[in-house]
Amino acid sequence: MISSRSIVRVSLVFLLLSGFQISAQGSPYTATYIGKREDVTFNEATSTYDNALTGLSYDFKTTTTIRSTLTEAQKAEVPLVSFISGTTYYNVAHEPAQDMSINDSGVVVGRAPDGVSHARPWSSLMWVYSKKGPDGTYLPFSPIPDTDHYSIWSYVSQSNKILTLDNGGDLLFDPIRGSSTLVSELIPEELLKKYSPLPAGLHAQTIDDRGDILIAATNNLSYGGWDSPDDAMYILTPPGLGSPQHVPEPSTLLILGTAFGVFGFQRLRGPKRD
């Protein structure tokens, strides 16, 4: 007969191997808890977020290309940004966008002058995007809707979504459909209730190839809502996709294998006889 103590041991093992998931009510996205910020690091070699405490790893692959690694052919294909420059006499300048990145479908994001200063056009920037038209050539750069020069950063995903980090509310923009959604609208209601106020309590970090969004959640606003070591880290997964795979690191597998081995050996021996 299996003892209640053995059942508890096995239950704890399976709890360790399972990710804590929260289904969104009112949102099709699912949130997977991956650990505290102080325990979670990104492993570039495996494209995973690794939890040093639990030994679990969560897939988070990003393969978009930044400008410094573009081929000469790609650089020539991507349009330039146009802006007014000058003091006494104005002229229209055409230059490459800054902080540019591109996905395999040809969606490009970057930064361009927002027109606040013609004398120093690159002193005030906005996030812009471009995509290929029906004929396969790029359309002119356009501002990402609902963003301004206060927006912190924009990431383009292989899923053809653009994530913009903004203190006023992080945005997910679909350049194909031309629609924007606040990231807070994708977060399950349980998390919205637990971490507040918005947007400081819940803020996006980055986006991967599938469209998964890494978010940090905190009630410790002494850090201004950013980068607290106690932040709870979650991965928001779009509808129709499975949760990020969580695979134990080799050291964790060894420990768990030993635990199962001991349990199996005890079962083979049978109950102790008086």
C-alpha positions as CSV (number, residue, x, y, z in Angstrom):
1,M,0.0,0.0,0.0
2,I,1.3,3.5,-0.9
3,S,1.7,5.6,2.2
4,S,0.3,9.2,2.3
5,R,3.9,10.4,2.8
6,S,5.0,8.9,-0.5
7,I,2.0,10.4,-2.3
8,V,3.0,13.8,-0.9
9,R,6.6,13.4,-2.2
10,V,5.4,12.5,-5.7
11,S,2.8,15.3,-5.7
12,L,5.6,17.8,-4.9
13,V,7.7,16.5,-7.7
14,F,4.9,16.9,-10.2
15,L,4.1,20.4,-8.8
16,L,7.7,21.4,-9.4
17,L,7.6,20.2,-13.0
18,S,4.3,21.9,-13.8
19,G,4.0,25.6,-14.7
20,F,1.5,27.7,-12.8
21,Q,-1.0,28.8,-15.4
22,I,-3.8,31.3,-15.2
23,S,-6.5,31.3,-17.9
24,A,-7.7,34.8,-18.9
25,Q,-11.3,35.6,-18.3
26,G,-12.4,38.2,-20.8
27,S,-9.1,37.7,-22.6
28,P,-8.0,34.9,-24.9
29,Y,-4.4,35.0,-23.6
30,T,-3.1,32.6,-21.0
31,A,-0.5,33.6,-18.3
32,T,2.2,31.2,-17.2
33,Y,4.1,32.1,-14.0
34,I,7.9,31.5,-14.5
35,G,9.3,32.9,-11.2
36,K,10.6,36.0,-9.5
37,R,12.8,38.4,-11.4
38,E,15.8,37.7,-9.1
39,D,15.6,34.0,-9.9
40,V,14.9,34.2,-13.7
41,T,17.6,34.9,-16.3
42,F,17.6,34.7,-20.1
43,N,19.8,32.1,-21.6
44,E,20.9,33.3,-25.0
45,A,22.4,29.9,-26.0
46,T,19.1,28.1,-25.5
47,S,16.7,31.0,-26.1
48,T,15.0,30.2,-22.8
49,Y,14.2,32.0,-19.5
50,D,15.8,29.8,-16.8
51,N,14.6,29.7,-13.2
52,A,17.6,29.1,-10.9
53,L,15.4,28.2,-8.0
54,T,13.1,25.5,-9.7
55,G,15.5,24.5,-12.5
56,L,12.8,25.0,-15.1
57,S,13.4,26.6,-18.5
58,Y,10.8,28.3,-20.6
59,D,11.1,28.7,-24.4
60,F,11.3,32.3,-25.6
61,K,12.9,32.5,-29.0
62,T,13.5,35.7,-30.8
63,T,15.0,35.8,-34.3
64,T,14.3,39.2,-35.7
65,T,17.2,41.0,-37.3
66,I,18.7,44.3,-36.1
67,R,20.1,46.9,-38.6
68,S,23.7,46.1,-37.8
69,T,23.3,42.6,-39.0
70,L,21.2,43.4,-42.2
71,T,22.8,42.5,-45.5
72,E,23.5,45.3,-48.0
73,A,20.6,44.1,-50.1
74,Q,18.2,44.4,-47.1
75,K,19.5,47.8,-46.2
76,A,19.0,49.0,-49.8
77,E,15.4,47.6,-49.8
78,V,14.2,49.2,-46.6
79,P,13.0,52.8,-47.1
80,L,14.6,55.8,-45.5
81,V,12.7,58.1,-43.1
82,S,11.9,61.6,-44.3
83,F,11.9,64.7,-42.1
84,I,12.3,68.5,-42.2
85,S,15.7,69.8,-41.2
86,G,17.3,73.2,-40.9
87,T,17.1,76.5,-39.1
88,T,16.8,79.5,-41.4
89,Y,16.3,77.4,-44.5
90,Y,14.4,74.1,-44.4
91,N,15.0,71.1,-46.5
92,V,13.6,67.6,-46.5
93,A,16.2,65.0,-45.4
94,H,16.2,61.3,-46.0
95,E,18.1,59.0,-43.6
96,P,18.0,55.5,-42.2
97,A,15.8,54.9,-39.2
98,Q,17.6,54.4,-35.8
99,D,17.3,51.3,-33.6
100,M,15.8,49.4,-36.6
101,S,14.8,45.8,-36.5
102,I,13.0,43.6,-39.1
103,N,11.2,40.3,-39.2
104,D,11.2,37.6,-41.9
105,S,7.9,38.9,-43.3
106,G,9.5,42.3,-43.9
107,V,7.8,44.3,-41.1
108,V,10.3,46.9,-39.9
109,V,10.3,49.1,-36.8
110,G,12.7,52.0,-35.9
111,R,12.9,55.5,-34.6
112,A,12.6,58.7,-36.6
113,P,12.4,62.5,-35.9
114,D,9.0,63.5,-34.7
115,G,9.2,67.1,-36.0
116,V,9.5,68.8,-32.6
117,S,12.8,70.3,-33.5
118,H,13.9,71.1,-37.1
119,A,17.2,72.4,-35.9
120,R,18.1,69.2,-34.1
121,P,15.7,66.7,-35.7
122,W,17.2,63.6,-34.0
123,S,16.8,65.1,-30.5
124,S,13.1,64.1,-30.3
125,L,12.1,60.8,-31.8
126,M,9.0,58.6,-32.4
127,W,8.6,55.0,-33.2
128,V,7.7,54.2,-36.8
129,Y,7.1,51.1,-38.9
130,S,7.0,49.9,-42.5
131,K,5.7,46.8,-44.3
132,K,5.7,45.5,-47.8
133,G,2.8,46.5,-50.1
134,P,0.9,44.2,-52.5
135,D,3.7,44.6,-55.1
136,G,6.4,43.4,-52.7
137,T,8.1,46.8,-52.2
138,Y,8.2,48.7,-48.9
139,L,5.6,51.4,-48.1
140,P,6.9,54.7,-46.5
141,F,7.4,54.6,-42.8
142,S,4.4,55.6,-40.6
143,P,4.2,56.4,-36.9
144,I,3.1,53.5,-34.7
145,P,-0.4,54.5,-33.5
146,D,-1.0,55.7,-30.0
147,T,2.8,56.2,-29.3
148,D,4.9,59.3,-28.9
149,H,8.4,60.4,-28.1
150,Y,7.9,59.2,-24.5
151,S,7.5,55.6,-25.6
152,I,10.5,53.6,-24.4
153,W,11.1,50.8,-26.9
154,S,9.4,48.9,-29.7
155,Y,9.9,45.2,-30.6
156,V,8.8,43.5,-33.8
157,S,7.9,39.8,-33.6
158,Q,7.9,37.0,-36.2
159,S,4.2,36.8,-35.4
160,N,3.8,40.2,-37.2
161,K,3.0,42.0,-33.9
162,I,4.8,45.1,-32.6
163,L,5.1,45.5,-28.9
164,T,5.7,49.1,-27.7
165,L,6.8,49.7,-24.1
166,D,5.2,52.9,-22.8
167,N,4.8,54.4,-19.2
168,G,1.3,55.3,-20.1
169,G,0.4,51.8,-21.1
170,D,2.2,49.1,-23.1
171,L,0.7,48.5,-26.6
172,L,0.5,45.6,-29.0
173,F,0.1,46.8,-32.6
174,D,-0.9,44.6,-35.5
175,P,0.7,46.3,-38.6
176,I,-1.2,44.0,-41.0
177,R,-4.6,44.9,-39.7
178,G,-3.7,48.3,-38.4
179,S,-5.1,47.7,-34.9
180,S,-3.7,48.5,-31.5
181,T,-4.5,46.8,-28.1
182,L,-3.4,47.7,-24.6
183,V,-1.4,44.8,-23.1
184,S,-3.4,45.3,-20.0
185,E,-6.5,44.1,-21.9
186,L,-4.7,40.8,-22.7
187,I,-3.8,40.1,-19.0
188,P,-6.1,37.7,-17.1
189,E,-8.5,39.3,-14.7
190,E,-7.0,37.5,-11.7
191,L,-3.6,39.2,-12.3
192,L,-5.2,42.6,-12.9
193,K,-6.8,42.3,-9.5
194,K,-3.7,41.1,-7.8
195,Y,-1.2,43.7,-9.1
196,S,-2.3,47.3,-9.2
197,P,-2.4,50.1,-9.9
198,L,-1.9,50.1,-13.6
199,P,0.3,50.6,-15.5
200,A,3.0,50.5,-12.9
201,G,1.9,47.2,-11.3
202,L,2.0,45.2,-14.6
203,H,4.3,46.1,-17.5
204,A,5.6,44.3,-20.6
205,Q,9.2,43.5,-21.1
206,T,9.6,42.0,-24.6
207,I,7.9,39.7,-27.2
208,D,9.1,36.4,-28.8
209,D,8.7,34.9,-32.3
210,R,5.3,33.2,-31.4
211,G,3.9,36.4,-30.0
212,D,4.4,35.4,-26.3
213,I,4.8,38.5,-24.2
214,L,7.0,38.6,-21.1
215,I,5.5,40.7,-18.3
216,A,6.6,41.8,-14.9
217,A,4.0,42.1,-12.1
218,T,4.7,43.9,-8.8
219,N,3.0,45.6,-5.9
220,N,6.4,47.1,-4.8
221,L,6.2,50.5,-6.4
222,S,9.2,51.8,-4.5
223,Y,11.1,51.0,-7.7
224,G,8.7,53.1,-9.6
225,G,7.1,49.9,-10.8
226,W,10.2,48.9,-12.8
227,D,12.9,46.2,-12.2
228,S,12.0,45.2,-8.6
229,P,13.8,42.0,-7.6
230,D,10.5,40.8,-6.2
231,D,8.7,41.2,-9.6
232,A,6.7,38.1,-10.5
233,M,7.5,37.2,-14.1
234,Y,4.7,35.8,-16.4
235,I,4.6,34.8,-20.0
236,L,1.4,35.8,-21.8
237,T,0.6,33.3,-24.6
238,P,-1.7,34.2,-27.6
239,P,-4.8,32.1,-28.3
240,G,-4.4,28.8,-30.2
241,L,-0.9,28.2,-28.9
242,G,0.3,25.9,-26.1
243,S,2.0,27.4,-23.1
244,P,5.8,27.9,-23.3
245,Q,7.5,24.5,-22.8
246,H,9.0,24.2,-19.4
247,V,11.9,21.7,-19.3
248,P,13.9,20.9,-16.2
249,E,17.6,21.6,-16.4
250,P,19.9,18.5,-16.2
251,S,20.7,19.0,-12.5
252,T,17.0,19.1,-11.7
253,L,16.4,15.9,-13.7
254,L,19.1,14.1,-11.8
255,I,17.6,15.1,-8.5
256,L,14.1,14.1,-9.6
257,G,15.4,10.9,-11.1
258,T,17.0,10.0,-7.8
259,A,13.8,10.8,-6.0
260,F,11.7,8.6,-8.3
261,G,14.4,5.9,-8.0
262,V,14.3,5.8,-4.2
263,F,10.5,5.8,-4.3
264,G,10.5,2.9,-6.8
265,F,13.0,0.9,-4.8
266,Q,10.9,1.3,-1.7
267,R,7.8,0.1,-3.6
268,L,9.7,-3.0,-4.9
269,R,10.8,-3.8,-1.4
270,G,7.3,-3.7,-0.2
271,P,6.1,-2.7,3.2
272,K,8.3,-3.3,6.2
273,R,7.5,-6.4,8.2
274,D,7.7,-6.6,12.0
